[in-house]
Amino acid sequence: MIAIFKKELKSYFTSFIGYIFLVFFFLTISFNFYGITVQGGSGLFTYTLHSSTIIFLILIPTLTMRLFSDEKKNKTDQLLYTSPIKVSDIVIGKYLSAVALFLIGFLIVSMYPLLIYTKGSLNVNETLGSMFGYVLLISSFIAVGIFISSLSDNQMASAIGTFGVLFAIYMTETIASVLPQDNYRTFMTFLILALFIAVYTFSAYRNIYLSAIVLIFLCGLNIFIYSVNVTFYDQLLFKMVTWFSLIGRFSYFTVGIFSLSNIVFYISFIFALLYLTVHTIEKRRWT
């Protein structure tokens, strides 16, 4: 894992991707800091960080698109898969190298709160909370990028796919607001989701009986719940989607709230995507 980590981190600076990432990251933070804090007179570094999150919709795809896509395109993935190194070590090494590059840039811009502190107007709790949450948020974005990269051998497809997923994550609360919120329409939406799950099960396992069992079980469960407690579906989709909102959970840190549940959520989200990445590569390795 250490060897993979060093190799990938070094490759960022031999292909100029690392320099491009750091330059755009630094310029974005600096621009926001000057506009919001210096000219706006705000003593909150939180606003600077929060307003800069959108740039990672572009930076993360640039950073992660080559991690696995490039390996498959150049056929060098065969060397990795046939080596004694565990696939999990390969994935974690690549992931940590991308996170390390981000942390290098983050350490550089961490001097800005010190400038605010010299003026005596720094809110320490909110600043530390937002910085901690920021690291968790961007680390989660990187995990998304790595997983998408493992699905394709085309760098551009990986970049576009990562951008699309990150944009959907960024717009989670907006998407939730347009979802059905009344009981009946939410109930019907879950029945449609049950059908999609059954179709996916068939495409994955090619077993019509298993797919039928999944469909009958999910539809039966929803019908039973709807008949017993019709109010159960009231705003259920909205609550579920907003519960998964990475940006929404980051907002808690920006006001100085170190919620254990939010920390566990981010860590679980990262581990789940890394696990899916390992599973995807393992499946390709044995086929």
C-alpha positions in Angstrom: 0.0 0.0 0.0 2.8 2.4 0.9 4.5 1.7 -2.5 1.3 2.4 -4.4 0.8 5.6 -2.3 4.3 6.9 -3.1 4.0 6.0 -6.8 0.6 7.7 -7.2 1.6 10.8 -5.2 4.8 11.2 -7.3 2.8 10.7 -10.5 0.7 13.8 -9.7 3.8 16.0 -9.9 5.3 14.3 -13.0 2.2 14.7 -15.1 1.4 18.3 -13.9 -2.1 17.2 -12.6 -0.9 17.9 -9.1 0.3 21.4 -9.9 -2.9 22.2 -11.7 -5.0 20.9 -8.8 -3.0 22.9 -6.2 -2.9 26.1 -8.3 -6.7 26.2 -8.9 -7.4 25.2 -5.3 -5.2 27.9 -4.0 -6.6 30.6 -6.4 -10.2 29.7 -5.6 -9.7 29.9 -1.8 -7.6 33.1 -2.2 -10.2 34.7 -4.4 -13.1 33.8 -2.0 -11.0 34.9 1.0 -10.3 38.3 -0.5 -13.8 38.9 -1.6 -15.6 37.6 1.4 -13.3 38.3 4.3 -11.1 41.2 3.2 -13.5 43.2 1.2 -16.7 42.0 2.9 -15.3 42.5 6.3 -16.4 39.0 7.5 -14.3 37.3 10.2 -15.6 33.9 9.4 -13.3 31.6 7.4 -16.4 29.3 7.2 -17.8 31.4 4.3 -14.6 31.1 2.3 -14.6 27.3 2.6 -18.3 26.8 2.0 -18.2 29.0 -1.2 -15.2 27.1 -2.6 -16.8 23.6 -2.4 -18.3 24.0 -5.9 -14.8 24.2 -7.6 -14.3 20.5 -6.6 -17.0 19.5 -9.0 -14.2 20.1 -11.6 -11.1 19.5 -9.6 -12.1 16.0 -8.3 -12.8 14.6 -11.7 -9.5 16.0 -12.9 -7.7 14.4 -10.0 -9.3 10.9 -10.0 -10.2 10.3 -13.7 -6.8 8.6 -14.4 -6.4 6.5 -11.2 -8.0 3.3 -12.6 -9.1 4.3 -16.1 -5.6 5.0 -17.2 -4.4 1.7 -15.8 -7.0 -0.2 -17.8 -6.4 1.8 -21.0 -2.6 1.2 -20.9 -3.1 -2.5 -19.8 -0.9 -1.8 -16.8 -3.7 -2.9 -14.5 -2.8 -6.5 -15.4 0.5 -6.0 -13.6 -1.2 -4.8 -10.5 -3.9 -7.5 -10.5 -1.4 -10.3 -10.9 1.0 -8.9 -8.3 1.0 -10.2 -4.7 -0.4 -6.9 -3.6 -4.0 -7.0 -2.3 -6.6 -5.1 -4.4 -7.7 -3.3 -1.2 -4.1 -2.1 -0.7 -4.1 -0.8 -4.3 -7.4 1.1 -3.8 -6.4 2.5 -0.5 -3.0 3.5 -1.7 -4.5 5.4 -4.7 -7.2 7.0 -2.5 -4.7 8.2 0.2 -2.4 9.7 -2.5 -5.3 11.8 -3.8 -6.3 12.8 -0.3 -2.7 13.6 0.5 -2.5 16.0 -2.5 -5.6 17.7 -1.3 -4.2 18.0 2.2 -1.1 19.6 0.9 -3.2 22.3 -0.7 -5.3 22.6 2.4 -2.4 23.1 4.7 -1.2 25.9 2.4 -4.6 27.8 2.7 -4.8 27.1 6.4 -2.7 30.1 7.0 -5.7 32.4 6.2 -7.4 31.8 9.5 -4.2 32.9 11.2 -4.5 36.2 9.3 -8.0 36.6 10.7 -6.8 35.7 14.2 -4.2 38.5 14.1 -7.1 40.9 13.8 -8.8 39.4 16.9 -12.1 38.5 15.2 -11.7 34.7 14.5 -14.4 32.4 15.7 -12.3 29.4 16.7 -15.1 26.8 17.1 -16.7 27.6 13.8 -13.4 27.8 12.0 -12.1 24.5 13.3 -15.4 22.8 12.7 -15.6 24.0 9.1 -12.0 23.0 8.4 -12.6 19.5 9.9 -15.9 19.1 8.0 -14.2 20.4 4.8 -11.6 17.7 5.0 -14.3 15.0 5.5 -16.4 16.4 2.6 -13.6 16.6 0.0 -12.3 13.2 1.1 -15.8 11.8 0.4 -15.8 13.5 -3.0 -12.5 11.8 -3.8 -13.9 8.4 -2.8 -16.7 9.1 -5.4 -14.2 9.9 -8.1 -12.1 6.8 -7.4 -15.2 4.5 -7.6 -16.3 6.1 -10.9 -12.8 5.7 -12.3 -12.9 2.0 -11.6 -16.0 1.6 -13.8 -14.5 2.7 -17.1 -11.3 2.6 -19.1 -12.0 6.0 -20.6 -10.6 9.0 -18.7 -13.1 11.4 -20.2 -16.0 9.1 -19.4 -14.7 8.8 -15.8 -14.4 12.6 -15.5 -17.9 13.3 -16.8 -19.4 10.5 -14.7 -17.7 11.9 -11.6 -18.8 15.4 -12.3 -22.4 14.2 -12.8 -22.5 12.3 -9.5 -20.8 15.1 -7.6 -23.2 17.6 -9.1 -26.2 15.5 -8.0 -24.7 15.3 -4.5 -24.2 19.1 -4.5 -27.8 19.5 -5.6 -29.2 16.9 -3.2 -31.4 19.3 -1.2 -32.8 20.9 -4.4 -33.6 17.5 -5.8 -35.3 16.5 -2.6 -37.5 19.6 -2.7 -39.1 18.5 -6.1 -39.7 14.9 -5.1 -43.2 13.7 -4.3 -44.0 14.5 -0.6 -47.7 13.4 -0.2 -48.4 9.9 1.0 -49.9 8.3 -2.2 -47.4 9.6 -4.7 -44.5 8.7 -2.4 -46.0 5.2 -2.0 -46.3 4.8 -5.8 -42.7 6.0 -6.2 -41.5 3.2 -3.9 -43.4 0.7 -6.0 -41.6 1.9 -9.1 -38.3 1.7 -7.2 -39.1 -1.9 -6.3 -39.6 -2.6 -10.0 -36.2 -1.0 -10.8 -34.5 -3.1 -8.1 -36.0 -6.2 -9.5 -34.8 -5.4 -13.0 -31.3 -4.6 -11.7 -31.3 -8.0 -9.8 -32.2 -9.8 -13.1 -29.5 -7.9 -15.0 -26.9 -8.8 -12.3 -27.8 -12.5 -11.7 -29.9 -13.4 -14.8 -32.3 -15.3 -12.5 -36.0 -14.5 -13.2 -37.2 -16.3 -10.1 -34.9 -14.3 -7.8 -36.0 -11.1 -9.5 -39.7 -12.1 -9.1 -39.1 -12.9 -5.4 -37.4 -9.5 -4.9 -40.3 -7.7 -6.7 -43.0 -9.5 -4.8 -41.3 -9.0 -1.4 -40.7 -5.3 -1.9 -44.1 -4.5 -3.3 -45.8 -6.6 -0.6 -43.8 -4.8 2.1 -44.8 -1.4 0.8 -48.4 -2.3 0.4 -48.5 -3.7 4.0 -46.9 -0.6 5.4 -49.2 1.7 3.4 -52.3 -0.2 4.6 -51.2 -0.2 8.3 -49.8 3.3 8.5 -50.6 5.6 5.6 -48.8 8.6 7.2 -45.5 6.6 7.1 -44.9 7.8 3.6 -45.5 11.5 4.4 -42.3 13.3 3.1 -40.4 10.0 3.3 -38.5 10.6 0.1 -37.5 14.1 1.1 -36.3 12.9 4.5 -34.3 10.0 3.0 -32.6 12.1 0.3 -31.7 15.0 2.7 -30.4 12.4 5.2 -27.8 11.4 2.6 -26.9 15.1 1.8 -23.1 15.5 2.2 -23.4 19.3 1.8 -26.2 19.4 4.4 -24.1 17.6 6.9 -21.1 19.8 6.2 -23.3 22.8 7.3 -23.4 21.5 10.9 -19.6 21.7 11.0 -19.7 25.3 9.7 -21.5 26.4 12.8 -19.1 24.7 15.1 -21.2 21.5 15.8 -18.9 18.4 15.9 -21.7 15.8 15.6 -20.5 12.2 16.0 -23.3 10.9 13.8 -22.1 13.2 10.9 -18.5 12.1 11.4 -19.5 8.4 11.3 -21.7 9.1 8.2 -18.8 10.6 6.3 -16.4 7.8 7.3 -19.0 5.1 6.5 -19.7 6.8 3.1 -15.9 6.7 2.2 -15.5 3.1 3.3 -18.6 2.0 1.4 -17.3 3.5 -1.8 -13.8 2.1 -1.3 -15.4 -1.3 -0.7 -17.4 -1.0 -3.9 -14.3 0.0 -5.8 -12.4 -3.1 -4.4 -15.4 -5.3 -5.3 -15.5 -3.9 -8.9 -11.8 -4.5 -9.4 -11.9 -7.9 -7.8 -14.8 -8.9 -10.2 -12.8 -7.8 -13.2 -9.7 -9.4 -11.8 -11.3 -12.9 -11.8 -13.1 -12.5 -15.1 
